Every structure is written in structure tokens, then in C-alpha cells.
Amino acid sequence: MKLDILAFGAHPDDVELGCGATIAKEIKLGKTVGIVDLTRGELGTRGSAEIRDMEATASTKILGASVRENLSFADGFFVNDKAHQIEVIKKIRKYKPEIVLCNAIDDRHIDHGKGSKLVSDACFLSGLKKIETTEDGVVQEAWRPKLVYHYIQWKNIEPDFVVNVTGFMDVKMEAIKAYSSQFFDPKSKEPETPITSKNFFDSVDYRARDLGRLIGVEHAEGFTVERLLGVNELGNLL
């Protein structure tokens, strides 16, 4: 299956939090989108890997993504080496996306920066014909995505561009709520974490509102880039 967009996250819920509204909008516009989680989030303070698996499945249905896979790398301990790069390359070559979305380049959780660099490096290496990979016993063709964008997470990194996601925040918030073990729940008896407060949950919306304010729309999501952006004509800008 060829996808238009493939979104990677170090943990289940990274993609939803970072670019869930953008994904929902692109799907509404007719694009095919897939998600690949690098780990099962097994080191998370709340819940378990099994619970996160079920939550990710529910969230995927809400977003409308065509496919979701998990590479089951070690949460907190995966590294950017050949073995991990090869596994990511296999998914890039399997789905042949034009655009790859991945973790923030620098963030509070160490897996986010590591995941960002791992996926970015794999996107480049995936285009090298002399790197051989197989999927289900079939040799894969080299493939390099045209664009790699990094969504914004815990830190308020200044975006290089923002996407108008007005009308799609409800879908994003519902997808995030699917991870009920991870976020604000006044009835939960599990330990508090930086992401379980109501303030954090509310911040997802007010960050999008603030980015939207800056471009004159209701909501927006921000991204950073690895290379210079270009437009075909000035009128393409909002």
C-alpha cells in the first residue's frame, strides 16, 4: 500500500498530540495516511503496553488513518544505529510516503529527539539503492520521501511553518482522549505525571489557538523543517 503521508512517533499518542489535527485534515482532503509507533510506551508511569495498544487502535479509528504499526523498540533505550535504522527503512519502503512526519528535534523526553533523528536519518538512507531490505521475503525498492517535517511537542519550539487546522481540533482531541490511561482523569488513582494535569490537556487546545491567532485563523499546528521551504508563487501563502 502506498501512502501519501507516514507519521512516526516514539510513543503511541505522540502523533496525536503533535499533529493529530493535521492528519485528520489531510485525510478529509483525500490523502492516505499511516502511523508507525517506534515503541509501545511500556515505561509510561500509567497504564501498560497492552492498554496503550488498545488505546492506539481506538485513536487510529477516530483519526481515520489507513494503517498503524508498532516497531516495538525498547521504550527509553532504543538508539539510532544500523539495526534500528533498517527497521524504519523497511516501513518507509513498504509505504513509499511522499511526506514523513516525525518527533520534535529537541524535547523534554529523550526518546523524542532520538526518534526524530532516527527517522530523519532513515528517510535519507532509504533512498540508497545499495542498502538492501526485504519485506515478507520480497526485496524492497529504494524510496526517499520528498519532505520530512517535525511536529512540536512539550517544548514551545518556534515553528518554521504552521498548518491551518480550523475545524479539525475536535477530532484531534477525541483521538487524544482515546488514551484515557495517560491524560487527565480526576477519578484515576495512579501517580500524577507532567501530562496528566488538566492544564496539560487544555494546553493542547490553547497552543493551537495561539498559533492560529498568529496567522488569522482559529487553530493551527506547527512544524519545523530540515531544509529551506519554497513556494511556487507568492499567492500560495495565507
C-alpha positions in Angstrom: 0.0 0.0 0.0 1.4 3.4 -1.0 0.6 6.2 1.4 0.7 10.0 0.9 1.9 10.6 4.4 3.6 8.4 7.0 3.7 9.8 10.6 6.2 8.4 13.1 6.1 8.7 16.9 8.4 7.5 19.5 5.4 6.5 21.6 1.7 5.8 21.0 0.0 9.3 21.4 3.0 11.3 20.2 1.5 11.6 16.7 -2.0 12.5 18.0 -0.6 15.2 20.3 1.8 16.7 17.8 -0.1 16.6 14.5 -3.4 14.9 15.0 -5.5 17.7 13.5 -3.2 18.0 10.5 -3.6 14.3 9.9 -7.4 14.5 10.2 -7.5 17.4 7.8 -5.2 15.6 5.2 -7.4 12.5 5.4 -10.5 14.7 4.9 -8.8 16.1 1.8 -8.4 12.6 0.4 -4.8 11.8 1.4 -3.9 8.4 2.7 -2.1 8.5 6.0 -0.4 5.8 8.1 1.2 5.9 11.6 4.2 4.0 12.9 5.0 4.0 16.6 8.6 3.2 17.5 7.8 1.8 21.0 4.8 0.5 22.9 5.3 3.1 25.6 5.9 0.4 28.2 7.8 2.7 30.5 4.9 5.0 30.9 4.0 5.7 34.6 0.4 5.0 34.0 -1.3 2.0 32.3 0.6 -0.7 30.4 1.8 -1.6 27.0 -1.2 -3.7 26.4 -3.5 -0.8 27.4 -1.6 1.5 25.1 -2.0 -1.0 22.2 -5.8 -0.8 22.6 -5.8 2.9 23.0 -3.8 3.4 19.9 -6.2 1.2 17.9 -9.1 3.3 19.1 -7.3 6.5 18.3 -6.4 5.3 14.8 -10.1 4.7 14.0 -11.0 8.2 15.2 -8.4 9.8 13.0 -9.2 7.7 10.1 -5.7 6.6 9.4 -5.3 3.7 6.8 -2.8 1.7 8.8 -0.9 1.7 12.1 2.1 -0.4 13.0 4.4 -0.6 16.1 8.1 -1.5 15.8 8.3 -2.5 19.4 11.7 -0.8 20.0 12.7 -0.5 23.7 11.0 2.4 25.3 13.6 4.8 26.7 16.5 2.7 25.4 16.3 2.5 21.6 19.2 4.1 19.8 19.9 5.5 16.3 22.1 2.7 15.0 22.1 0.5 11.9 19.7 -2.2 13.3 17.0 0.4 14.2 17.5 2.4 11.0 17.0 -0.7 8.9 13.6 -1.4 10.6 12.5 2.1 9.9 13.7 2.0 6.4 11.6 -1.1 5.8 8.5 0.8 6.7 9.4 3.8 4.6 10.0 1.5 1.6 6.8 -0.5 2.3 4.5 2.5 2.3 6.5 4.9 0.0 5.2 8.1 1.5 5.7 11.5 -0.2 5.8 13.2 3.3 7.1 11.9 6.6 6.1 13.5 9.9 8.2 12.8 13.0 9.0 13.8 16.5 10.3 17.2 17.6 14.0 17.6 17.1 14.5 18.6 20.7 12.2 17.9 23.6 11.7 17.0 27.3 11.5 13.3 26.7 14.8 11.8 25.5 13.0 9.5 23.1 11.5 12.4 21.1 14.8 13.8 20.0 16.3 10.3 19.4 13.2 9.3 17.4 13.3 12.4 15.4 17.0 11.9 14.3 16.5 8.1 13.8 13.5 8.6 11.4 15.2 11.5 9.6 18.4 9.5 9.0 16.3 6.5 7.9 14.5 8.7 5.4 17.8 9.6 3.7 19.3 6.1 3.9 16.0 4.6 2.5 16.9 6.2 -0.8 20.2 4.5 -1.2 19.9 1.5 -3.6 22.8 -0.4 -2.2 21.1 -0.8 1.2 19.1 -4.0 0.7 16.0 -4.7 2.7 13.2 -7.3 2.4 9.6 -7.3 3.5 7.8 -10.7 3.6 10.7 -12.2 1.7 10.5 -9.7 -1.2 13.4 -7.3 -1.9 12.2 -3.7 -1.4 12.9 -0.9 -3.8 14.8 2.2 -2.6 12.5 5.1 -1.7 13.2 8.6 -0.3 10.3 10.8 0.9 10.2 14.2 -0.7 9.6 16.0 2.6 10.4 15.4 6.3 8.6 17.6 8.8 8.9 17.6 12.6 5.9 18.3 14.8 6.2 20.3 18.0 5.7 18.6 21.4 6.4 19.6 25.0 8.8 22.5 24.3 7.4 25.6 22.7 9.8 25.4 19.7 9.2 28.2 17.2 7.7 26.6 14.1 9.1 27.1 10.6 5.5 26.9 9.2 2.0 26.3 10.6 -1.0 24.4 9.1 -4.5 25.8 9.4 -6.4 23.1 11.2 -9.6 25.0 12.0 -12.5 22.6 12.2 -10.3 19.6 13.0 -9.3 20.1 16.6 -12.4 18.2 17.8 -11.1 15.1 16.0 -7.6 15.6 17.4 -8.9 16.0 21.0 -11.1 12.9 20.7 -8.1 10.9 19.4 -6.1 12.1 22.4 -8.9 11.2 24.8 -8.7 7.6 23.5 -5.5 7.4 25.6 -7.5 7.6 28.8 -4.8 5.9 30.8 -2.3 8.7 30.0 -4.1 12.0 30.4 -6.3 14.0 32.8 -8.7 11.8 34.7 -9.8 13.1 38.2 -11.0 9.6 39.1 -7.7 7.9 38.5 -5.8 6.6 41.5 -2.5 6.3 39.6 0.5 8.6 40.1 0.4 12.1 38.7 2.8 12.9 35.8 3.6 16.0 33.8 1.0 15.1 31.2 -1.9 14.0 33.5 -2.8 17.5 34.6 -5.9 19.4 33.3 -3.5 22.2 32.4 -1.5 20.0 30.0 -4.7 18.7 28.4 -6.1 22.2 28.0 -2.7 23.4 26.7 -3.1 21.3 23.6 -6.0 23.4 22.5 -4.7 26.8 23.6 -1.3 26.2 21.8 -3.3 25.5 18.6 -5.4 28.6 19.3 -2.3 30.8 19.8 -0.6 29.5 16.6 -3.9 30.1 14.8 -4.1 33.6 16.1 -0.7 34.4 14.6 -2.0 33.6 11.1 -5.5 34.8 11.5 -7.3 31.5 11.9 -8.9 29.7 14.8 -6.5 26.8 15.2 -3.1 25.8 13.7 -0.4 23.2 14.2 3.3 24.0 13.9 6.2 22.1 12.3 9.9 22.6 11.8 11.8 21.7 8.6 15.3 20.3 7.7 15.7 22.3 4.5 14.6 25.6 3.0 10.9 25.9 2.2 9.9 27.0 -1.2 6.6 28.1 -2.8 5.6 28.2 -6.5 4.0 31.6 -6.2 3.5 34.2 -3.5 -0.2 33.7 -3.6 0.2 30.2 -2.0 0.8 31.8 1.4 -2.0 32.5 3.8 
